[in-house]
Amino acid sequence: MADADDVRRVALALPQAVEIPSDGFDFRVADKGFVWSYPERTPGKPRVIRFDIAVLFVGDEAEKQALLLGEPEIFFTTPGYQGLPLVLLRLAAVDLDRLTELVTDAWRMRVPNALLNDSEGEALNDSAGEPLGDRAGAGK
């Protein structure tokens, strides 16, 4: 069961990831958001920042639909996110390993190519020492 503190630890362990000031959590790399807390909006009411739900960049509509259809207990969306490469993630439904995988994948899709490769042209490693690998959906 993951929480907002886990999101913060995982995101800040990624190279050049920064947390920008917000009412919740909001992480970016190269000024591109990759994971942030869900600002729930209900008509006629003030927005509520949800620390138990993360908005996660997924790269494209195909990946979004695969996650939504394949794991509806973990991922969902709302009409406000229609057509955007973003899913909503129920943090309590994932463990730390899965959260790390998801946040790292989101970061990988947003990070500039130059940052992904070190001076010898080898892939960077994630916080567990594993190569970051492919960048499916990068640059979108």
C-alpha positions in Angstrom: 0.0 0.0 0.0 1.7 3.2 -1.2 1.0 6.8 -0.1 2.0 10.4 -0.9 5.2 10.1 1.0 6.2 7.1 -1.1 5.4 9.1 -4.3 7.7 11.8 -3.0 10.6 9.5 -2.2 10.4 7.7 -5.5 10.0 10.8 -7.6 12.8 12.7 -5.9 15.2 9.8 -6.3 15.0 10.3 -10.1 17.7 12.4 -11.8 16.7 16.1 -12.1 13.2 15.5 -10.8 11.9 18.5 -8.8 8.9 19.1 -6.7 7.2 22.3 -7.5 5.2 24.3 -4.9 1.5 23.2 -4.8 -1.2 22.3 -2.4 -0.4 18.6 -2.9 2.6 16.9 -4.6 3.7 17.8 -8.1 6.8 16.4 -9.7 8.4 17.5 -12.9 11.5 16.9 -15.0 12.6 19.6 -17.5 9.4 21.5 -16.7 7.2 18.6 -17.7 4.9 17.0 -15.1 5.1 13.2 -14.7 3.2 12.6 -11.4 1.1 14.9 -9.2 -1.7 14.7 -6.7 -5.3 14.6 -8.1 -7.1 18.0 -7.8 -10.7 16.6 -7.6 -13.3 19.0 -8.9 -17.0 18.8 -8.1 -19.3 21.4 -9.7 -20.2 24.1 -7.3 -17.6 23.2 -4.7 -14.0 24.1 -4.2 -11.4 21.6 -5.6 -10.1 19.1 -3.2 -6.5 17.9 -3.4 -6.5 14.2 -3.1 -3.3 12.7 -1.6 -4.5 9.2 -2.0 -4.8 9.5 -5.8 -2.0 10.4 -8.2 -2.2 11.7 -11.7 0.3 9.8 -13.8 1.6 10.6 -17.3 1.4 7.5 -19.5 2.6 8.7 -22.9 -0.3 8.0 -25.2 -3.9 6.9 -25.4 -3.1 3.2 -26.2 -1.1 2.9 -22.9 -3.9 4.7 -21.1 -6.6 2.4 -22.4 -4.4 -0.7 -21.6 -4.0 0.4 -18.0 -7.7 1.3 -17.6 -9.0 -1.9 -19.1 -6.4 -4.2 -17.7 -6.4 -3.0 -14.1 -9.6 -1.0 -13.3 -9.0 -1.6 -9.5 -5.8 0.5 -9.7 -6.4 3.0 -12.6 -9.3 5.2 -13.5 -10.1 8.4 -15.3 -12.6 11.2 -15.3 -14.2 13.3 -18.1 -11.7 16.1 -17.4 -8.9 13.8 -18.5 -10.5 12.6 -21.6 -8.1 12.7 -24.6 -5.1 13.3 -22.3 -2.2 10.8 -21.8 -3.0 10.7 -18.1 -4.4 8.1 -15.7 -5.5 8.4 -12.1 -3.8 5.9 -9.8 -5.2 4.7 -6.5 -2.1 4.7 -4.3 -3.5 2.3 -1.8 -3.9 -0.3 -4.5 -0.2 -0.6 -5.4 2.9 -1.6 -3.4 6.1 0.3 -3.4 7.7 -1.8 -6.2 4.8 -1.2 -8.6 4.7 2.5 -7.6 8.4 2.8 -8.4 7.9 1.1 -11.8 5.0 3.4 -12.7 6.6 6.7 -11.5 9.9 5.8 -13.2 8.1 5.0 -16.4 6.3 8.3 -16.3 9.6 10.2 -15.6 11.3 8.3 -18.5 8.7 9.4 -20.9 9.2 13.1 -19.9 12.9 13.4 -19.4 15.0 14.8 -22.2 17.1 12.3 -24.2 20.4 14.0 -23.1 19.6 13.3 -19.5 18.8 9.6 -20.1 22.3 8.9 -21.3 25.5 9.5 -19.3 28.8 10.7 -20.8 29.6 7.2 -22.1 26.2 6.8 -23.8 25.0 4.1 -21.4 21.5 4.1 -19.9 21.1 5.6 -16.4 20.0 3.4 -13.6 16.9 3.7 -11.5 17.0 3.9 -7.7 17.3 0.1 -7.5 20.3 0.1 -9.8 18.4 -1.3 -12.8 18.9 0.2 -16.2 16.1 2.6 -17.2 15.8 1.1 -20.6 13.5 2.2 -23.4 11.6 5.4 -23.6 8.3 4.3 -25.2 6.1 7.3 -25.8 9.0 9.8 -25.0 8.6 13.4 -26.1 4.8 13.4 -26.3 
